[in-house]
Amino acid sequence: MKDITSHHKLNSLQCCVIIPTFNNPKTLKRVIEGVLNYTENIIVVNDGSTDTTSKILEDYSQLEQIHFEENKGKGKALRVAFKHAESLGYVYAITIDSDGQHFPEDIPVFIEALEASEDKNLLLIGARNMSQKSVPKKSSFGNKFSNFWYWAETGIKLQDTQSGFRLYPIQHLKNLKFYTSKFEFEIEVIVKAAWSGTVVKNIPIEVLYDEDERVSHFRPFRDFTRISILNTWLVILTLLYIKPRDFFRKLKKKGFKCFITEDIIGSNDSPQKKALSIALGVFIGISPLWGIQTITVIFLALLFKLNKTIAFAFSNVSLPPFIPFIILTSFQLGNFILGENVTFDINEIIAGFEVLKHVKSYIVGSFALATLAALSSGTFSYFLFLLFRKKNVTATNA
């Protein structure tokens, strides 16, 4: 039965439906017919199918169709479809798999969520109930694995990051650069969308795993390897570029005073957690981990569940003007600990001190200085945060 209301809403929102397909002849027609109940704005991408797919699509000549001569991968199919949709003037695109696991009846769920959202730069992912009996265990495990890495890369916790039933804000994504062409594209796009400021959320949908009809083209070893390589690269980018970028953007936008007041003093974390975050940042910032300080401090903050913003902020204690003094103090402290009778001054450090000749003293002294600075800054800030908390409580009760 035609859903006239959804027809009008999809048209007014300039939204189309994209159906990528590769050798799914048993379910393709049912999916197309189901989508036609909601809209004729459909783009079908035949990704080099070698079966009767082309014959089936002959009955739908009124629909936009893209045919690849050979299989190029789901990511490539979606990327080409997005560009084609943009050229036709669409602002949003709903993607639905052709293997029959998704129900076209859930299309209104996406539309309602988009209409209700204040921020229209929105990417919605249909969240499947992965705990039901019909869901293969390997699919459930793979989804949990993907959800974890997505959280590590974006800080966003999602219930389902692998569902192909999605709504994309294609006009907001057109300026992003994508490099993958297989299944891993669906990970790359939601990570980079989140990095660019797009709101990424889950909405509940129904799912059907019918082993008699469903044909999966996911190759466990090859595709899982590609996804793992992509996640490794995205995590590196997150730690070395995205996190520092977001931090400095926030600092610039708020101003230093406001940042200290709201994000450090005003954080909802306990005084102990904030103090430990400062201590970690100071320790990593002074320690001789040049080049990997950012990745180390964020990794440890995640590992120990500390405040990443505070830890990263204080890891920048070794700013360029202070580096010569930190190095000099480290050498002097290292020599004192090791009983070396060598003296240095700041002019030697600035003029090009030969570190390798005294690397042992530097490393020992650097870690010692980092430990002392972390302990003192952590202790001082802990009592300072306690003081601020008492003042806030007193002011609230007054």
MARKOLSE-714319 format. One record per residue (C-alpha): residue number from 1; x, y negated, z. Coordinates in steps of 0.05 Angstrom, whole numbers, plus 5000, padded with zeros to 4 digits. Example, Ala and Ser with C-alpha at 12.3 -4.5 7.8 and 13.67 -1.06 7.14 Angstrom:
// residues 2
<1 <5246 5090 5156>>
<2 <5273 5021 5143>>
// end
This chain:
// residues 398
<1 <5000 5000 5000>>
<2 <5026 4932 4980>>
<3 <5044 4886 5038>>
<4 <5025 4818 5010>>
<5 <5048 4781 5072>>
<6 <5119 4810 5067>>
<7 <5119 4794 4992>>
<8 <5107 4721 5007>>
<9 <5157 4718 5064>>
<10 <5213 4751 5024>>
<11 <5200 4702 4967>>
<12 <5199 4641 5012>>
<13 <5263 4663 5047>>
<14 <5295 4676 4979>>
<15 <5311 4747 5000>>
<16 <5322 4807 4955>>
<17 <5334 4881 4969>>
<18 <5397 4916 4945>>
<19 <5397 4991 4935>>
<20 <5466 5021 4922>>
<21 <5461 5093 4897>>
<22 <5507 5149 4878>>
<23 <5480 5218 4862>>
<24 <5417 5215 4906>>
<25 <5364 5238 4855>>
<26 <5321 5273 4908>>
<27 <5307 5210 4948>>
<28 <5322 5151 4902>>
<29 <5252 5146 4872>>
<30 <5219 5150 4940>>
<31 <5263 5094 4967>>
<32 <5250 5048 4907>>
<33 <5174 5061 4911>>
<34 <5176 5046 4985>>
<35 <5213 4980 4975>>
<36 <5165 4960 4919>>
<37 <5110 4958 4972>>
<38 <5145 4897 5000>>
<39 <5179 4863 4942>>
<40 <5198 4866 4868>>
<41 <5261 4827 4883>>
<42 <5304 4890 4879>>
<43 <5375 4901 4853>>
<44 <5395 4973 4842>>
<45 <5469 4989 4834>>
<46 <5482 5056 4801>>
<47 <5553 5070 4825>>
<48 <5574 5117 4769>>
<49 <5524 5172 4784>>
<50 <5535 5237 4745>>
<51 <5466 5267 4754>>
<52 <5395 5244 4733>>
<53 <5400 5176 4768>>
<54 <5403 5138 4701>>
<55 <5341 5176 4677>>
<56 <5303 5159 4741>>
<57 <5321 5085 4734>>
<58 <5293 5083 4664>>
<59 <5224 5081 4696>>
<60 <5242 5017 4732>>
<61 <5265 4973 4675>>
<62 <5231 4913 4709>>
<63 <5282 4914 4765>>
<64 <5352 4884 4763>>
<65 <5401 4941 4751>>
<66 <5476 4945 4751>>
<67 <5509 5008 4723>>
<68 <5581 5028 4735>>
<69 <5611 5076 4685>>
<70 <5650 5111 4742>>
<71 <5643 5114 4817>>
<72 <5677 5054 4849>>
<73 <5653 5060 4921>>
<74 <5597 5032 4963>>
<75 <5637 4970 4982>>
<76 <5649 4951 4910>>
<77 <5576 4964 4893>>
<78 <5554 4917 4949>>
<79 <5604 4863 4932>>
<80 <5582 4862 4859>>
<81 <5509 4862 4880>>
<82 <5520 4804 4927>>
<83 <5551 4762 4872>>
<84 <5494 4780 4825>>
<85 <5443 4762 4878>>
<86 <5477 4695 4888>>
<87 <5474 4681 4813>>
<88 <5399 4694 4816>>
<89 <5390 4643 4872>>
<90 <5379 4689 4930>>
<91 <5401 4667 5000>>
<92 <5393 4733 5036>>
<93 <5398 4806 5016>>
<94 <5372 4867 5052>>
<95 <5412 4930 5037>>
<96 <5381 4999 5043>>
<97 <5413 5066 5029>>
<98 <5383 5111 4976>>
<99 <5393 5177 5013>>
<100 <5326 5172 5048>>
<101 <5350 5162 5119>>
<102 <5321 5092 5123>>
<103 <5248 5073 5122>>
<104 <5227 5015 5076>>
<105 <5171 5004 5127>>
<106 <5224 4971 5171>>
<107 <5236 4914 5121>>
<108 <5186 4869 5158>>
<109 <5227 4879 5222>>
<110 <5286 4844 5189>>
<111 <5243 4788 5162>>
<112 <5210 4775 5229>>
<113 <5277 4774 5264>>
<114 <5304 4724 5213>>
<115 <5243 4679 5220>>
<116 <5248 4680 5296>>
<117 <5322 4663 5297>>
<118 <5341 4590 5307>>
<119 <5408 4603 5274>>
<120 <5395 4624 5202>>
<121 <5468 4642 5191>>
<122 <5448 4712 5214>>
<123 <5471 4782 5197>>
<124 <5425 4837 5222>>
<125 <5444 4910 5228>>
<126 <5390 4963 5236>>
<127 <5405 5001 5300>>
<128 <5389 5075 5294>>
<129 <5373 5120 5353>>
<130 <5436 5161 5350>>
<131 <5416 5204 5410>>
<132 <5359 5240 5375>>
<133 <5368 5314 5359>>
<134 <5369 5307 5283>>
<135 <5430 5261 5284>>
<136 <5495 5300 5269>>
<137 <5544 5297 5326>>
<138 <5600 5273 5280>>
<139 <5556 5213 5260>>
<140 <5542 5196 5333>>
<141 <5616 5200 5351>>
<142 <5637 5160 5290>>
<143 <5588 5105 5308>>
<144 <5612 5100 5380>>
<145 <5684 5097 5354>>
<146 <5665 5042 5306>>
<147 <5627 5003 5359>>
<148 <5688 5002 5405>>
<149 <5734 4975 5352>>
<150 <5683 4923 5331>>
<151 <5680 4898 5403>>
<152 <5756 4896 5407>>
<153 <5759 4855 5342>>
<154 <5702 4807 5356>>
<155 <5683 4811 5429>>
<156 <5612 4829 5407>>
<157 <5580 4892 5435>>
<158 <5533 4927 5385>>
<159 <5494 4991 5390>>
<160 <5504 5010 5316>>
<161 <5558 4983 5269>>
<162 <5553 5036 5215>>
<163 <5481 5031 5193>>
<164 <5473 5012 5120>>
<165 <5404 4982 5131>>
<166 <5423 4908 5139>>
<167 <5405 4837 5124>>
<168 <5463 4794 5098>>
<169 <5466 4718 5094>>
<170 <5500 4723 5026>>
<171 <5507 4648 5015>>
<172 <5546 4643 5080>>
<173 <5591 4701 5062>>
<174 <5609 4680 4991>>
<175 <5671 4641 5012>>
<176 <5701 4699 5052>>
<177 <5754 4743 5022>>
<178 <5743 4818 5023>>
<179 <5793 4871 5001>>
<180 <5760 4938 5013>>
<181 <5716 4976 4964>>
<182 <5694 5040 4998>>
<183 <5654 5055 5061>>
<184 <5701 5012 5103>>
<185 <5674 4949 5070>>
<186 <5614 4953 5117>>
<187 <5663 4945 5175>>
<188 <5705 4890 5142>>
<189 <5644 4848 5125>>
<190 <5613 4846 5194>>
<191 <5680 4832 5228>>
<192 <5698 4775 5181>>
<193 <5626 4749 5184>>
<194 <5632 4744 5260>>
<195 <5700 4711 5255>>
<196 <5671 4658 5209>>
<197 <5614 4640 5257>>
<198 <5557 4684 5231>>
<199 <5513 4712 5286>>
<200 <5515 4788 5282>>
<201 <5460 4826 5318>>
<202 <5426 4894 5320>>
<203 <5351 4905 5311>>
<204 <5318 4973 5323>>
<205 <5298 5015 5263>>
<206 <5274 5086 5250>>
<207 <5320 5138 5219>>
<208 <5311 5206 5186>>
<209 <5365 5258 5177>>
<210 <5335 5311 5130>>
<211 <5391 5360 5114>>
<212 <5349 5389 5057>>
<213 <5346 5323 5020>>
<214 <5401 5278 5046>>
<215 <5468 5279 5009>>
<216 <5526 5244 5044>>
<217 <5586 5223 5004>>
<218 <5627 5205 5065>>
<219 <5693 5243 5062>>
<220 <5713 5255 5135>>
<221 <5789 5256 5128>>
<222 <5800 5206 5072>>
<223 <5747 5155 5092>>
<224 <5761 5160 5166>>
<225 <5834 5147 5151>>
<226 <5817 5086 5109>>
<227 <5772 5059 5165>>
<228 <5826 5071 5217>>
<229 <5877 5033 5176>>
<230 <5828 4976 5167>>
<231 <5813 4973 5242>>
<232 <5887 4973 5258>>
<233 <5898 4914 5212>>
<234 <5837 4877 5239>>
<235 <5860 4886 5311>>
<236 <5928 4858 5293>>
<237 <5895 4798 5259>>
<238 <5850 4789 5320>>
<239 <5908 4786 5369>>
<240 <5957 4747 5328>>
<241 <5911 4698 5292>>
<242 <5836 4699 5310>>
<243 <5842 4695 5386>>
<244 <5894 4639 5385>>
<245 <5854 4602 5331>>
<246 <5790 4606 5371>>
<247 <5825 4584 5434>>
<248 <5856 4522 5403>>
<249 <5790 4505 5368>>
<250 <5754 4508 5434>>
<251 <5808 4468 5468>>
<252 <5806 4414 5413>>
<253 <5730 4411 5413>>
<254 <5722 4406 5488>>
<255 <5784 4367 5506>>
<256 <5835 4390 5557>>
<257 <5800 4362 5619>>
<258 <5733 4392 5600>>
<259 <5766 4459 5582>>
<260 <5799 4463 5651>>
<261 <5734 4444 5686>>
<262 <5687 4490 5648>>
<263 <5728 4550 5624>>
<264 <5777 4558 5681>>
<265 <5749 4526 5744>>
<266 <5676 4534 5723>>
<267 <5683 4606 5699>>
<268 <5634 4654 5731>>
<269 <5691 4703 5746>>
<270 <5712 4714 5818>>
<271 <5771 4673 5846>>
<272 <5811 4738 5848>>
<273 <5799 4754 5775>>
<274 <5815 4683 5752>>
<275 <5878 4681 5794>>
<276 <5901 4748 5767>>
<277 <5887 4723 5696>>
<278 <5931 4662 5708>>
<279 <5986 4706 5738>>
<280 <5984 4752 5678>>
<281 <5988 4694 5630>>
<282 <6047 4662 5666>>
<283 <6084 4728 5671>>
<284 <6077 4743 5596>>
<285 <6092 4671 5577>>
<286 <6159 4671 5614>>
<287 <6180 4743 5601>>
<288 <6228 4756 5543>>
<289 <6173 4783 5497>>
<290 <6184 4731 5443>>
<291 <6141 4742 5382>>
<292 <6092 4790 5415>>
<293 <6069 4748 5475>>
<294 <6000 4734 5446>>
<295 <5985 4806 5427>>
<296 <6012 4831 5494>>
<297 <5973 4783 5538>>
<298 <5907 4794 5503>>
<299 <5917 4870 5502>>
<300 <5932 4871 5577>>
<301 <5874 4824 5592>>
<302 <5828 4872 5555>>
<303 <5860 4933 5589>>
<304 <5853 4905 5659>>
<305 <5786 4870 5645>>
<306 <5813 4801 5661>>
<307 <5792 4734 5633>>
<308 <5824 4732 5563>>
<309 <5816 4657 5554>>
<310 <5851 4640 5619>>
<311 <5906 4691 5609>>
<312 <5920 4666 5539>>
<313 <5919 4593 5560>>
<314 <5972 4604 5614>>
<315 <6015 4649 5569>>
<316 <6031 4584 5532>>
<317 <6072 4561 5592>>
<318 <6134 4570 5549>>
<319 <6120 4511 5504>>
<320 <6180 4488 5461>>
<321 <6201 4430 5507>>
<322 <6205 4478 5566>>
<323 <6241 4536 5531>>
<324 <6312 4512 5544>>
<325 <6297 4503 5619>>
<326 <6264 4572 5623>>
<327 <6323 4605 5588>>
<328 <6373 4568 5632>>
<329 <6336 4587 5696>>
<330 <6331 4659 5672>>
<331 <6406 4664 5659>>
<332 <6423 4633 5726>>
<333 <6375 4678 5763>>
<334 <6400 4739 5725>>
<335 <6472 4724 5742>>
<336 <6454 4714 5815>>
<337 <6418 4782 5817>>
<338 <6475 4818 5780>>
<339 <6530 4782 5818>>
<340 <6559 4752 5755>>
<341 <6604 4691 5765>>
<342 <6584 4652 5703>>
<343 <6555 4582 5701>>
<344 <6514 4548 5647>>
<345 <6484 4479 5636>>
<346 <6426 4454 5595>>
<347 <6471 4425 5541>>
<348 <6500 4494 5526>>
<349 <6430 4523 5518>>
<350 <6406 4468 5472>>
<351 <6470 4468 5430>>
<352 <6462 4541 5411>>
<353 <6479 4587 5468>>
<354 <6502 4657 5448>>
<355 <6447 4698 5481>>
<356 <6473 4766 5459>>
<357 <6537 4757 5500>>
<358 <6495 4752 5564>>
<359 <6432 4789 5543>>
<360 <6432 4833 5605>>
<361 <6432 4772 5651>>
<362 <6378 4739 5610>>
<363 <6331 4799 5610>>
<364 <6339 4813 5684>>
<365 <6332 4740 5702>>
<366 <6274 4729 5655>>
<367 <6232 4785 5685>>
<368 <6251 4762 5755>>
<369 <6231 4690 5740>>
<370 <6167 4714 5707>>
<371 <6150 4755 5769>>
<372 <6164 4698 5817>>
<373 <6125 4649 5775>>
<374 <6066 4697 5767>>
<375 <6063 4711 5842>>
<376 <6067 4637 5861>>
<377 <6018 4612 5809>>
<378 <5970 4669 5822>>
<379 <5971 4658 5897>>
<380 <5965 4582 5892>>
<381 <5908 4586 5842>>
<382 <5871 4638 5883>>
<383 <5867 4592 5943>>
<384 <5850 4534 5897>>
<385 <5792 4572 5866>>
<386 <5768 4591 5936>>
<387 <5769 4518 5955>>
<388 <5729 4497 5894>>
<389 <5679 4553 5907>>
<390 <5669 4529 5979>>
<391 <5659 4458 5956>>
<392 <5608 4480 5904>>
<393 <5570 4521 5956>>
<394 <5571 4463 6005>>
<395 <5546 4414 5952>>
<396 <5491 4462 5931>>
<397 <5466 4472 6003>>
<398 <5469 4397 6019>>
// end
